[in-house]
Amino acid sequence: MSGSVDEKLPYLYFNAIEAMPENTIIILIDGQGWKQGAIQWLKDAVASKKYSNESNSSKQIYVFNLTEFFTWANNTFQ
């Protein structure tokens, strides 16, 4: 798929809510070079359950950078 990495975030989100069968999905974002607002758009879409419907609204989706993930994992799996 062509396009910038930022342009792929909506597709990643749509796949998470529509195509991935798992009820809990973790999206781990690491590295630099993201356009301003791209990661925030993804986090906002997840928080507001943007484009969700009855069949997928119960999914739990998390978006973390590496530090946030380690903090979440340490708190969750103590």
Secondary structure, DSSP 8 states (H G I E B T S, - for coil): --S-HHHHHHHHHHHHHHT---SEEEEE--SS---TTHHHHHHHHHHHTTT--TTTTT-EEEEE-HHHHHHHHHHH--
